[in-house]
């Protein structure tokens, strides 16, 4: 049984797939298997996967009908035999000793989760992406609660994560990831990492953070983001926010619930901003999203109470938008729409002509 299983969900990724897979198969670490999940690709990705499976003894290909990222991850996990599970996105790369350093740390400390820092990668430019945790090392017991969980989801500035939600800069002990990934709805297409990784960390008895070890290269593609919109984003946001709130009751951590409300605001309002950016890109009328983000009664009631208590310190534009669209305050709707048009134009211009 390998110590590590590396799962690569793949959908129409032929442009960067060879570069990605070369970085994985040429690792200095050897006690690992690689599971390539072809999620119904219609390009040359399946043929590329097959060649790597034929060439490398530790590569396995799983072919399935297209079902989205979450379902592809579940399909790969179902085949995984490793004690720990790692992930790589099909257009990204890993540095040659990533899994050696992370697996050695897991073996040495017996940590349930090992986290590294990473690079945001665009052309020849590499920008560091660190966790907002002041020191590296192993977190366990009360130290894990006080210094890690206390600002894991929200670091105090809107919006910054304490621990980045990505799955691909972490290796996670198999039973923990299996428990939590299984609970994530296949229809979640935004926040799918957060829906899994934060609850994995809450279930961990120990987490090791390799601060300053930039071992993963995340390929940023900002210029294309403003042209993408699907109605499924609204449905996904609904499922994600209701799911997240429901699961909070499993953990007696008031500070984490407080952090969640900031994440809630970020996800909810981002749907409107993304729709507005898409409207500018497609020369359409900028307006509020017509399809409602449906919240369960208890989720909406709890958030309304937080707003009424005045404990949330939100950016004025996000607060205005919530008052207009979630709480349907008529007096706020025209100012909110004007704000939305202005902000989305600026965001569109930034993405269309990045520096």
C-alpha positions in Angstrom: 0.0 0.0 0.0 1.5 3.4 -1.0 2.0 6.1 1.6 0.4 8.7 -0.6 -2.2 8.8 -3.3 -2.2 11.8 -5.6 -5.5 12.4 -7.4 -5.7 14.6 -10.5 -9.2 15.5 -11.7 -9.1 16.2 -15.5 -11.6 17.9 -17.8 -10.5 19.2 -21.2 -7.0 20.0 -19.9 -4.9 19.0 -22.9 -3.1 22.4 -23.1 -1.2 22.0 -19.8 -1.8 18.4 -18.9 1.6 17.0 -20.0 3.4 19.7 -18.1 1.3 18.9 -15.0 1.8 15.2 -15.2 5.5 15.4 -15.9 5.9 17.4 -12.6 4.1 14.7 -10.7 5.8 11.6 -12.2 9.2 13.1 -11.7 9.0 13.6 -8.0 11.9 12.8 -5.8 9.5 10.9 -3.6 8.7 7.4 -4.8 6.1 5.8 -2.4 3.1 7.1 -4.1 0.4 6.3 -6.7 -1.1 8.7 -9.2 -4.8 8.5 -10.0 -5.9 10.4 -13.1 -9.7 11.0 -13.3 -10.9 11.8 -16.7 -14.2 13.5 -16.1 -15.7 13.0 -19.5 -13.2 15.1 -21.4 -13.9 15.8 -25.1 -10.4 16.9 -26.1 -7.2 14.8 -26.2 -6.9 14.5 -22.4 -8.0 10.8 -22.4 -5.3 9.9 -24.9 -2.6 11.8 -22.9 -3.7 10.0 -19.7 -3.6 6.6 -21.3 0.0 7.2 -22.5 1.1 8.0 -18.9 -0.7 5.0 -17.6 1.2 2.8 -20.1 4.6 4.3 -19.3 4.5 4.6 -15.5 3.6 1.6 -13.2 2.2 3.8 -10.5 -0.3 5.7 -12.7 -3.9 4.6 -12.9 -6.6 6.2 -15.1 -10.3 6.4 -14.1 -12.7 7.3 -16.9 -16.2 8.6 -16.0 -19.0 10.7 -17.4 -18.7 14.4 -16.8 -20.1 15.2 -13.4 -18.0 18.1 -12.2 -15.0 18.5 -9.9 -16.5 17.2 -6.7 -17.7 14.0 -8.4 -14.3 13.5 -10.1 -12.5 13.9 -6.7 -14.9 11.3 -5.2 -14.2 8.9 -8.1 -10.5 9.2 -7.6 -10.7 8.8 -3.8 -12.8 5.6 -4.3 -9.7 4.0 -6.0 -7.1 5.5 -3.7 -5.1 3.2 -1.4 -2.7 5.7 0.2 -2.5 6.5 3.9 -2.6 10.1 2.9 -4.3 11.8 0.0 -3.0 14.7 -2.1 -4.4 16.6 -5.0 -3.2 18.4 -8.1 -5.3 20.4 -10.6 -4.7 19.4 -14.2 -3.3 22.8 -15.3 -1.0 23.3 -12.3 2.5 22.0 -11.4 4.3 20.8 -8.3 8.0 21.4 -7.5 10.2 18.2 -7.7 10.4 17.6 -4.0 6.9 18.7 -2.9 5.7 15.2 -1.9 9.0 14.2 -0.4 8.9 17.2 2.0 5.3 16.8 2.8 5.3 13.0 3.3 8.5 13.2 5.4 6.8 15.7 7.6 3.7 13.5 8.0 5.9 10.5 8.9 8.1 12.5 11.3 5.3 14.3 13.1 2.3 11.9 12.6 0.2 15.0 11.7 -3.2 14.3 10.2 -2.7 17.2 7.7 0.4 18.8 6.2 0.1 22.2 4.6 2.6 24.0 2.4 2.7 27.5 0.8 2.4 27.9 -2.9 3.0 30.2 -5.9 0.4 31.9 -8.0 1.8 31.4 -11.5 1.1 33.6 -14.5 3.4 33.5 -17.5 6.9 34.0 -16.1 5.7 35.7 -13.0 5.5 33.8 -9.6 3.6 35.5 -6.7 3.9 33.9 -3.3 0.7 32.8 -1.6 1.2 32.1 2.1 -1.1 31.2 5.0 -1.9 34.0 7.4 -0.4 32.0 10.3 2.6 33.7 11.9 4.7 30.6 12.5 5.1 27.2 11.0 5.3 23.9 12.9 2.9 21.4 14.4 -0.4 22.6 15.9 -2.2 20.3 18.2 -4.4 20.4 21.3 -5.2 23.9 22.7 -2.6 25.4 20.4 -4.6 24.1 17.4 -7.8 25.8 18.8 -6.3 29.1 19.9 -3.7 29.8 17.2 -5.1 27.9 14.1 -8.9 27.5 14.2 -9.3 31.0 15.6 -8.7 32.6 12.3 -8.6 29.7 9.9 -11.5 30.8 7.7 -11.2 34.5 8.1 -8.0 36.3 9.0 -9.6 39.7 9.9 -9.4 41.7 6.7 -12.2 41.4 4.1 -11.5 39.1 2.4 -8.5 37.1 3.5 -8.3 33.5 4.5 -6.2 32.4 7.5 -5.6 29.1 5.8 -6.2 29.0 2.1 -9.1 26.6 1.3 -7.3 24.8 -1.6 -7.0 21.1 -1.4 -3.9 21.0 -3.6 -1.4 22.4 -1.1 -2.3 19.8 1.5 -2.0 16.1 2.2 -4.7 14.7 4.4 -5.0 11.4 6.3 -7.3 9.2 4.3 -10.1 8.6 6.8 -10.5 12.3 7.4 -10.8 13.3 3.8 -13.1 10.4 3.0 -15.5 11.4 5.8 -15.7 15.0 4.7 -15.5 14.7 0.9 -18.4 12.2 0.9 -20.6 14.9 2.5 -20.0 17.5 -0.1 -22.8 17.8 -2.7 -21.6 17.1 -6.3 -23.5 20.2 -7.5 -21.2 22.6 -5.5 -19.0 24.3 -8.1 -17.9 27.4 -6.1 -16.4 26.9 -2.7 -16.0 23.2 -3.2 -12.5 23.2 -1.6 -13.7 25.1 1.4 -16.7 22.8 1.9 -14.2 20.0 2.5 -10.9 21.2 3.7 -12.0 23.3 6.7 -14.0 20.5 8.1 -11.0 18.1 7.6 -8.9 20.5 9.6 -11.6 20.7 12.3 -11.5 16.9 12.5 -7.7 16.7 12.7 -5.9 16.1 15.9 -2.8 17.7 14.6 -1.8 19.9 11.6 1.7 20.7 10.4 2.3 23.9 8.5 5.5 24.1 6.4 5.8 27.8 6.4 7.9 29.3 3.7 8.0 26.0 1.7 6.5 27.1 -1.7 5.9 23.7 -3.2 2.9 24.1 -5.5 2.5 26.3 -8.6 -1.1 27.4 -9.1 -1.7 28.6 -12.6 -3.7 31.9 -12.4 -5.9 32.7 -15.4 -7.5 36.0 -14.3 -8.1 37.4 -17.8 -10.7 34.7 -18.7 -12.7 34.8 -15.5 -14.8 37.8 -16.5 -16.2 36.0 -19.5 -17.7 33.1 -17.5 -21.1 32.9 -16.1 -23.5 30.0 -15.4 -26.8 29.9 -13.6 -25.4 27.0 -11.7 -23.3 29.4 -9.7 -26.5 30.6 -7.9 -27.6 27.1 -7.1 -24.0 26.2 -6.0 -23.9 29.2 -3.6 -27.3 28.2 -2.1 -26.1 24.6 -1.5 -22.7 25.7 -0.2 -23.9 28.2 2.3 -26.7 26.0 3.7 -24.4 23.0 3.9 -21.7 25.0 5.7 -24.1 26.5 8.3 -25.6 23.0 9.0 -22.2 21.5 9.6 -21.2 24.1 12.0 -23.4 22.5 14.7 -21.0 19.5 14.7 -18.3 21.6 16.3 -18.3 23.5 19.6 -16.3 26.4 18.2 -18.0 29.8 18.4 -15.1 31.6 16.9 -15.3 29.5 13.7 -19.0 30.3 13.4 -18.2 34.0 13.6 -15.7 33.6 10.8 -18.2 31.8 8.7 -20.5 34.8 8.5 -17.8 36.8 6.8 -17.3 33.9 4.4 -21.1 33.8 3.9 -21.1 37.5 2.9 -18.1 37.0 0.5 -19.7 34.1 -1.3 -23.2 35.6 -1.4 -22.2 39.0 -2.8 -19.5 37.6 -5.1 -22.3 35.9 -7.1 -23.7 39.4 -7.9 -20.4 40.9 -8.7 -19.5 38.0 -11.0 -22.8 38.4 -12.8 -22.2 42.1 -13.2 -18.8 41.6 -14.6 -20.1 39.0 -17.1 -22.8 41.6 -18.1 -20.1 44.1 -19.1 -18.1 41.5 -20.9 -21.1 40.3 -22.9 -22.5 43.9 -23.5 -25.6 43.1 -21.5 -27.6 45.1 -19.0 -26.1 45.2 -15.5 -28.8 44.1 -13.0 -29.3 42.0 -10.0 -29.1 38.2 -10.5 -32.7 37.2 -11.4 -32.4 33.7 -9.8 -32.5 33.9 -6.0 -29.8 32.4 -3.8 -32.1 30.2 -1.7 -31.3 30.0 2.0 -32.8 27.7 4.5 -35.0 29.5 7.0 -32.6 28.9 9.9 -29.6 30.0 7.9 -31.2 33.3 6.9 -32.6 33.9 10.4 -29.2 33.3 12.0 -27.5 35.7 9.6 -30.2 38.3 10.1 -29.6 38.1 13.8 -25.8 38.7 13.3 -26.6 41.7 11.2 -29.0 43.0 13.8 -26.4 42.5 16.6 -24.0 44.7 14.7 -21.1 42.4 15.4 -20.1 42.0 11.7 -17.7 44.7 10.4 -18.5 44.6 6.6 -17.4 46.7 3.7 -20.1 49.3 2.9 -20.7 48.0 -0.6 -21.3 44.4 0.5 -23.5 45.5 3.3 -25.6 47.7 0.9 -26.0 44.8 -1.5 -27.2 42.5 1.2 -29.7 45.0 2.4 -31.1 45.4 -1.1 -31.2 41.8 -2.4 -31.3 39.5 0.7 -33.4 41.6 3.0 -35.2 43.4 0.2 -35.1 46.9 1.6 -36.6 48.9 -1.2 -34.8 52.1 -0.2 -31.5 50.4 -0.7 -32.1 48.8 -4.1 -31.4 51.8 -6.3 -28.2 52.8 -4.5 -27.1 49.2 -4.5 -27.7 48.8 -8.2 -25.7 52.0 -8.9 -22.9 50.7 -6.7 -23.0 47.3 -8.5 -22.7 49.0 -11.9 -19.7 51.1 -10.9 -17.9 48.3 -9.0 -18.4 45.7 -11.7 -17.2 48.1 -14.4 -14.0 48.7 -12.4 -13.5 44.9 -11.8 -14.2 44.2 -15.5 -11.6 46.8 -16.6 -9.0 45.3 -14.2 -9.5 41.8 -15.5 -9.8 42.8 -19.1 -6.6 44.9 -19.0 -4.5 43.5 -16.1 -1.2 45.2 -15.4 
